[in-house]
Amino acid sequence: MLCPRCNRPLKSKKSIERGIGPICKKKQAYEEFLKNQMTIFEVLDDGNDHDTLQDCR
């Protein structure tokens, strides 16, 4: 069985059960984490365009 992400053979029983290799699983989890991150400006967004932190006072 091959890893769907990197196309390398899956060697361990756990990787075969998961269907993805351990390195690719970590990379995938990190990418999902980054997708869900918000900037402070998104949190505090009040419709104004904040170019600097001084504008937020």
C-alpha positions as CSV (number, residue, x, y, z in Angstrom):
1,M,0.0,0.0,0.0
2,L,1.3,3.5,-0.9
3,C,0.9,6.8,1.0
4,P,-1.6,8.9,-0.9
5,R,0.4,12.1,-0.2
6,C,4.0,11.1,-1.1
7,N,3.4,7.8,-2.9
8,R,6.0,5.9,-0.8
9,P,5.3,2.5,0.5
10,L,3.6,2.3,3.9
11,K,5.7,0.0,6.1
12,S,4.2,-0.1,9.6
13,K,0.9,-1.7,10.5
14,K,-0.3,1.6,12.1
15,S,0.5,3.5,8.9
16,I,-1.3,0.9,6.8
17,E,-4.3,1.1,9.1
18,R,-4.4,4.9,8.9
19,G,-3.7,4.9,5.2
20,I,-1.0,7.6,5.4
21,G,2.6,7.7,6.6
22,P,3.7,9.3,9.8
23,I,5.6,12.2,8.3
24,C,2.7,13.0,5.8
25,K,0.2,12.7,8.7
26,K,2.2,15.4,10.6
27,K,2.5,17.6,7.6
28,Q,-1.3,17.3,6.9
29,A,-2.2,18.1,10.5
30,Y,0.1,21.2,10.4
31,E,-1.5,22.4,7.1
32,E,-5.0,22.0,8.7
33,F,-3.8,23.9,11.7
34,L,-2.6,26.7,9.6
35,K,-5.9,26.9,7.6
36,N,-7.8,27.4,10.8
37,Q,-5.6,30.2,12.2
38,M,-6.9,33.7,12.5
39,T,-4.9,36.9,12.6
40,I,-5.5,39.4,15.4
41,F,-7.0,41.7,12.8
42,E,-9.5,39.1,11.8
43,V,-10.5,38.7,15.5
44,L,-10.8,42.4,16.1
45,D,-12.2,43.3,12.7
46,D,-14.7,46.1,12.9
47,G,-14.9,46.9,9.2
48,N,-11.9,49.3,9.3
49,D,-8.7,48.7,7.4
50,H,-5.9,48.5,10.0
51,D,-2.5,49.1,8.5
52,T,-0.6,49.4,11.8
53,L,-1.1,48.4,15.4
54,Q,-1.5,52.1,16.3
55,D,-4.7,52.2,14.4
56,C,-6.2,49.6,16.8
57,R,-6.2,51.9,19.8
